[in-house]
Amino acid sequence: MAKRNDRSEQILRTAMHLFHERGFDGVGVDLIGEKAGVSGPAIYRYFSGKDEILMALLDEAIDRVLMSTGGQFDDPREELDHLVRGHVQRALEERELMSVWTRERNSIPKSNRSRLSARIKRYIDRWVDCLDACYPGQSRDVLNAAVHATHGLIDSTYMWPEKSLRTAGLADILAGMALQSLEWLGGDTSSTASKPRSVRQKRPRIVEPEVTPLRDRRKRIAR
């Protein structure tokens, strides 16, 4: 890719918006060029093709998340709070970019997936290490699943209606729900994971038919 400039940035922002709205497979180079104000062939002066545009956006998304969640902490609980709130910040402030990161990771060519997967794995591993310090005794598999569940909660905001996104204090709501759900790791997860809760069946309510006394029926007939 050529050195970034105003034109290449415009192409990236346009592609990001289109990928968010239509998905990677629903967008062609010509449409990106049209919306960005350049001809389709002119895009190749800046990017080798649509795949490179997507890869640039995915790298940018990871860079933004890493900047929001970076830092060193002595207290793992403080680090966990920082990780959650940093991820929430990116998900809410850059919904379109984060939606591309969430949905289109597997759309890039296989030749580039190993590098991208390695970057994502390092980020996930940091969360797992932090959770291991906060909730010792859990297996790495359980902690890894907890990380993906937490990210799923936070990253789902790209699908939310605009009205819900305007909820006052939304960042605190999301962070609080994520942190509270992770407290499950501090309990006796072995019993709750292996034994499904029994669901008490409600007995159907039987309504007895109303019976009119015989003498009242005779009175009605007499009338």
C-alpha positions as CSV (number, residue, x, y, z in Angstrom):
1,M,0.0,0.0,0.0
2,A,1.2,3.5,-0.8
3,K,1.8,6.0,2.0
4,R,-1.3,7.2,3.6
5,N,-2.6,10.6,2.5
6,D,-6.0,12.4,2.4
7,R,-7.2,10.5,-0.6
8,S,-6.3,7.1,0.8
9,E,-8.0,8.0,4.1
10,Q,-11.1,9.0,2.3
11,I,-11.1,5.6,0.5
12,L,-10.7,3.8,3.8
13,R,-13.5,5.7,5.6
14,T,-15.8,5.2,2.6
15,A,-15.0,1.5,2.5
16,M,-15.5,1.2,6.2
17,H,-19.0,2.7,6.0
18,L,-20.0,0.5,3.1
19,F,-18.6,-2.7,4.7
20,H,-20.6,-1.8,7.8
21,E,-23.8,-1.2,5.9
22,R,-23.6,-4.0,3.2
23,G,-20.9,-6.4,4.3
24,F,-17.6,-7.0,2.6
25,D,-19.0,-9.3,-0.1
26,G,-21.7,-6.8,-1.0
27,V,-19.3,-4.0,-1.9
28,G,-17.1,-3.7,-5.0
29,V,-14.2,-1.5,-5.8
30,D,-16.2,0.5,-8.3
31,L,-18.8,1.4,-5.6
32,I,-16.1,2.4,-3.1
33,G,-14.5,4.6,-5.7
34,E,-17.9,6.2,-6.7
35,K,-18.7,7.0,-3.0
36,A,-15.2,8.2,-2.3
37,G,-15.2,10.5,-5.3
38,V,-12.6,8.7,-7.4
39,S,-12.9,6.3,-10.3
40,G,-12.6,2.6,-9.5
41,P,-9.3,2.1,-11.3
42,A,-7.8,5.1,-9.4
43,I,-8.2,3.2,-6.1
44,Y,-5.4,0.9,-7.3
45,R,-2.9,3.9,-7.0
46,Y,-3.4,3.6,-3.2
47,F,-4.4,-0.1,-2.6
48,S,-3.8,-3.3,-4.5
49,G,-7.5,-4.1,-4.2
50,K,-10.5,-4.6,-1.8
51,D,-8.6,-7.2,0.2
52,E,-5.9,-4.7,1.1
53,I,-8.5,-2.1,2.1
54,L,-10.1,-4.6,4.5
55,M,-6.8,-5.6,5.9
56,A,-5.9,-2.0,6.6
57,L,-9.2,-1.4,8.4
58,L,-8.7,-4.6,10.5
59,D,-5.2,-3.5,11.5
60,E,-6.6,-0.1,12.4
61,A,-9.3,-1.5,14.5
62,I,-6.9,-3.6,16.5
63,D,-4.5,-0.6,16.9
64,R,-7.4,1.5,18.3
65,V,-8.4,-1.2,20.7
66,L,-4.8,-1.7,21.9
67,M,-4.4,2.0,22.4
68,S,-7.5,2.1,24.5
69,T,-6.6,-0.9,26.6
70,G,-2.9,-0.4,26.9
71,G,-1.0,0.0,30.2
72,Q,0.6,-1.9,33.0
73,F,-1.1,-2.6,36.3
74,D,-0.1,-4.1,39.6
75,D,-3.7,-4.8,40.6
76,P,-5.4,-7.3,38.2
77,R,-8.9,-6.0,39.2
78,E,-7.8,-2.6,38.1
79,E,-6.5,-3.9,34.9
80,L,-9.7,-5.8,34.2
81,D,-11.8,-2.7,34.7
82,H,-9.4,-0.9,32.3
83,L,-9.7,-3.6,29.7
84,V,-13.5,-3.7,29.8
85,R,-13.9,0.1,29.7
86,G,-11.3,0.6,27.0
87,H,-13.0,-2.0,24.8
88,V,-16.4,-0.5,25.5
89,Q,-15.1,2.9,24.5
90,R,-13.9,1.7,21.1
91,A,-17.1,-0.2,20.5
92,L,-19.3,2.8,21.2
93,E,-17.2,5.6,19.6
94,E,-16.2,3.7,16.5
95,R,-19.1,1.4,15.8
96,E,-18.5,1.1,12.0
97,L,-14.8,0.2,12.4
98,M,-15.6,-2.3,15.1
99,S,-18.3,-3.9,13.1
100,V,-15.9,-4.5,10.3
101,W,-13.5,-6.1,12.8
102,T,-16.2,-8.2,14.4
103,R,-17.8,-9.5,11.1
104,E,-15.2,-9.5,8.4
105,R,-12.1,-11.1,10.0
106,N,-12.6,-14.3,7.9
107,S,-13.1,-12.4,4.7
108,I,-9.4,-11.6,4.2
109,P,-7.2,-14.0,2.1
110,K,-5.8,-17.0,4.0
111,S,-2.3,-15.7,3.3
112,N,-2.9,-12.8,5.6
113,R,-5.0,-14.5,8.3
114,S,-2.1,-15.9,10.3
115,R,-0.7,-12.4,11.0
116,L,-4.1,-11.0,11.9
117,S,-4.9,-14.1,14.0
118,A,-1.6,-13.7,15.9
119,R,-2.5,-10.1,16.8
120,I,-5.9,-11.0,18.0
121,K,-4.6,-13.9,20.0
122,R,-2.1,-11.7,21.8
123,Y,-5.0,-9.4,22.8
124,I,-7.2,-12.3,23.9
125,D,-4.3,-13.8,25.9
126,R,-3.9,-10.6,27.8
127,W,-7.5,-10.8,28.9
128,V,-7.1,-14.4,29.8
129,D,-4.0,-13.7,31.9
130,C,-5.8,-10.9,33.7
131,L,-8.8,-13.1,34.4
132,D,-6.5,-15.9,35.6
133,A,-5.1,-13.5,38.2
134,C,-8.6,-12.3,39.2
135,Y,-10.2,-15.7,39.3
136,P,-7.5,-18.3,40.0
137,G,-8.4,-21.9,39.6
138,Q,-10.3,-21.7,36.3
139,S,-9.0,-23.5,33.3
140,R,-7.7,-21.5,30.3
141,D,-10.5,-22.9,28.2
142,V,-13.1,-21.5,30.6
143,L,-11.4,-18.1,30.8
144,N,-11.0,-17.9,27.0
145,A,-14.7,-18.6,26.6
146,A,-15.5,-15.9,29.1
147,V,-13.4,-13.4,27.1
148,H,-15.2,-14.2,23.9
149,A,-18.6,-14.0,25.7
150,T,-17.6,-10.5,27.1
151,H,-16.4,-9.3,23.8
152,G,-19.6,-10.6,22.2
153,L,-21.7,-8.5,24.6
154,I,-19.7,-5.4,24.0
155,D,-19.2,-5.7,20.3
156,S,-22.9,-6.4,19.6
157,T,-23.6,-2.6,19.9
158,Y,-22.9,-2.3,16.2
159,M,-26.3,-3.9,15.6
160,W,-28.2,-1.8,18.0
161,P,-30.9,0.7,17.0
162,E,-29.8,4.3,17.2
163,K,-32.3,5.0,20.0
164,S,-30.7,2.5,22.3
165,L,-27.3,3.9,21.6
166,R,-28.5,7.3,22.9
167,T,-29.2,5.8,26.3
168,A,-27.7,8.0,29.1
169,G,-24.7,6.4,30.8
170,L,-24.5,3.6,28.2
171,A,-20.8,3.1,28.6
172,D,-21.2,2.5,32.3
173,I,-24.1,0.2,31.7
174,L,-22.1,-2.0,29.3
175,A,-19.0,-2.0,31.5
176,G,-21.0,-2.8,34.6
177,M,-22.9,-5.7,32.9
178,A,-19.6,-7.1,31.5
179,L,-17.8,-6.9,34.8
180,Q,-20.7,-8.3,36.7
181,S,-21.1,-11.3,34.4
182,L,-17.4,-12.1,34.8
183,E,-18.0,-12.5,38.5
184,W,-19.5,-15.8,37.7
185,L,-15.9,-17.0,37.4
186,G,-15.5,-16.5,41.1
187,G,-18.2,-18.9,42.1
188,D,-18.5,-22.7,42.0
189,T,-18.7,-22.9,38.2
190,S,-18.2,-26.7,38.1
191,S,-21.6,-27.5,39.6
192,T,-23.5,-24.9,37.6
193,A,-21.9,-25.8,34.3
194,S,-22.5,-29.5,34.6
195,K,-25.9,-29.6,36.2
196,P,-28.7,-27.8,34.3
197,R,-31.2,-26.1,36.4
198,S,-34.5,-27.9,36.8
199,V,-37.4,-25.9,35.5
200,R,-40.5,-26.1,37.6
201,Q,-43.5,-26.8,35.4
202,K,-46.5,-24.7,36.1
203,R,-49.6,-26.7,36.5
204,P,-52.4,-25.5,34.2
205,R,-55.1,-23.6,36.0
206,I,-58.4,-25.5,35.8
207,V,-61.4,-23.3,35.7
208,E,-64.5,-24.9,36.8
209,P,-67.6,-24.1,34.7
210,E,-70.2,-22.0,36.5
211,V,-73.2,-24.1,37.3
212,T,-76.6,-22.4,37.8
213,P,-78.6,-23.9,40.6
214,L,-81.7,-25.9,39.4
215,R,-84.2,-23.7,41.2
216,D,-82.7,-20.6,39.5
217,R,-83.0,-22.2,36.1
218,R,-86.7,-23.0,36.8
219,K,-87.3,-19.4,37.7
220,R,-85.8,-18.2,34.4
221,I,-87.9,-20.6,32.5
222,A,-91.1,-19.5,34.3
223,R,-90.3,-15.9,33.3
